[in-house]
Amino acid sequence: MDTHQEIQQQLSAYFDGELEASAALVVKKHLLKCDECQQMIADFEAQQVLMYGLKQENPIDTWNQIRDQIEIQEGKLPFWKRWAVPLPVAALATIMVFGLMVFYPISERSSVSPINDYLSAHAQYSTDYSIDSSFLNENFSAIELDNTDSSGDTDWLLDTYHGYE
Amino acid sequence: MLVVCLNQHMQAQHILSIGAMFIKKADQPTTDLENDLIKRCRDKDPKAMEQIVQRYQKQVYNTAYGIIGNREDAQDITQDVFLTIWNKIGQFRRQSKFSTWIYQIAKNQSLNLKNKKKRRKTDTAEINDTQAWVPVEEKTPETKVLANEQQKLLLQALDSLKEQHRTILVLREMESLSYDDIAQVLGCSVGRVKSRLHEARLALRTAFHTA
């Protein structure tokens, strides 16, 4: 005699009509008197309907997409199609780069000579005086590195700043 | 909430009758037309491939969608599956039906993508893909009211299942494959399909009740 648990294990196959006739009859008889198993079958039915409701149409034109890929693969894609995607992308990229070059603001710092900037920082570090690097830029387009030996650079710059030279 | 939804659904007798109507065995053997298409496809005839795509795109797309739960990924998988068929149709040995071979490829590629995404931990928020759904079957006004909420709950429940449970449910409940076909797609015995499908249905039921 099949127990309740044993029959419950068969419910899914019974529901799908995959049980042999004799086994199906046993389950059918059991269902007449078992509310729990009846509920399980009802839930299986509801789940099945819900899951079937997930089905949907493929929203894209699959064949055209696949055909293009096959033609690329087989090297049969017409010239204009081969460039249909890369060309606009390349054009867009060129426009963006050009736009960046024209409209990107040049930072104030980038106009400062790196040497003057360094000297300014160095002077500030070595003394209590601060030399504005923009002052150096305005007055000295190029400071010879020879003039900035490690021993006298600070004095020289300070003299320059205060107009002693 | 889920139980209520299910009960509401259960009360809609006409829906159940529609559901029962959907469940039919997909056990037609590989037909002469399919054999002809396969042969022509092996000879690299794009027209034959086009017919194969038209015949199976819905099944492939829905299998991928059921397993992954994301429309865009399902579209990508659909394309990849048919490209694989185009490239590897010479490997089809006729030991199974052509349709089961296609389902097998679709299942494998969907699971591969899903695992890849899991590893990258980017598999979030895909469950919210319910708004733009266009179900295949025409729904009555009564079912439309419940459909959206129920589908959200269903996807949440499916997402909590083991991959093998979700896959077998997709093949059976969405694609209506027979136990024999499912066994071939999954590469296991019919007995295993029976027990796994039962486990999967119980797992889905539990997921509904606990959500």
Contacts between the chains, C-beta under 8 A, distances in Angstrom:
chain1	res1	chain2	res2	distance
A	9	B	195	7.7
A	9	B	198	6.4
A	11	B	198	7.1
A	12	B	194	7.0
A	12	B	197	5.4
A	12	B	198	3.6
A	12	B	201	5.4
A	13	B	194	5.0
A	13	B	197	7.9
A	13	B	198	7.1
A	16	B	23	8.0
A	16	B	172	7.4
A	16	B	179	7.1
A	16	B	197	7.6
A	18	B	179	5.4
A	18	B	194	6.6
A	40	B	205	7.4
A	42	B	10	5.4
A	43	B	6	6.3
A	43	B	205	5.1
A	43	B	208	7.8
A	44	B	201	5.4
A	44	B	205	7.7
A	45	B	10	7.3
A	45	B	16	5.7
A	45	B	19	6.7
A	45	B	20	7.8
A	46	B	6	4.8
A	46	B	9	4.8
A	46	B	10	5.2
A	46	B	16	7.8
A	47	B	6	7.8
A	47	B	154	8.0
A	47	B	173	7.0
A	47	B	201	6.5
A	47	B	204	5.6
A	47	B	205	6.8
A	47	B	208	7.5
A	48	B	19	5.7
A	48	B	23	6.8
A	48	B	173	5.0
A	49	B	9	6.6
A	49	B	15	5.7
A	49	B	16	6.3
A	49	B	18	7.4
A	49	B	19	3.6
A	50	B	9	6.9
A	50	B	150	5.8
A	50	B	151	7.3
A	50	B	154	5.0
A	51	B	66	7.7
A	51	B	154	6.8
A	51	B	169	6.3
A	51	B	170	7.6
A	51	B	173	3.7
A	51	B	174	5.5
A	52	B	19	6.0
A	52	B	22	5.1
A	52	B	23	7.8
A	52	B	137	7.7
A	52	B	173	6.2
A	52	B	174	6.2
A	52	B	176	7.9
A	53	B	135	5.4
A	53	B	137	7.2
A	53	B	139	7.9
A	53	B	147	6.6
A	53	B	150	7.7
A	53	B	151	6.6
A	54	B	62	7.5
A	54	B	65	7.2
A	54	B	66	6.2
A	54	B	133	8.0
A	54	B	135	7.6
A	54	B	151	6.7
A	54	B	154	7.0
A	54	B	155	7.8
A	54	B	174	6.0
A	55	B	58	7.9
A	55	B	62	5.0
A	55	B	135	6.7
A	55	B	136	4.7
A	55	B	137	7.6
A	55	B	174	5.7
A	56	B	61	7.9
A	56	B	62	7.0
A	56	B	65	7.1
A	56	B	133	6.1
A	56	B	134	5.2
A	56	B	135	5.8
A	56	B	136	5.8
A	57	B	58	6.8
A	57	B	134	6.1
A	57	B	136	6.2
A	58	B	57	5.3
A	58	B	58	6.2
A	58	B	61	4.0
A	58	B	74	7.9
A	58	B	75	6.9
A	58	B	78	6.2
A	59	B	71	7.1
A	59	B	75	7.3
A	59	B	134	7.4
A	60	B	75	5.4
A	62	B	53	5.7
A	62	B	57	4.7
A	62	B	61	7.6
A	62	B	75	7.8
A	62	B	78	5.7
A	62	B	79	6.6
A	62	B	82	7.0
A	63	B	50	5.3
A	63	B	53	4.7
A	63	B	54	6.8
A	63	B	57	7.6
A	65	B	79	5.5
A	66	B	49	7.4
A	66	B	53	6.0
A	66	B	79	5.7
A	66	B	82	4.9
A	66	B	83	6.4
A	66	B	86	7.6
A	67	B	46	6.4
A	67	B	50	7.2
A	69	B	79	6.8
A	69	B	83	5.8
A	70	B	46	6.4
A	70	B	49	7.0
A	70	B	83	7.1
A	70	B	86	5.8
A	73	B	83	7.7
A	73	B	87	7.9
A	74	B	44	7.4
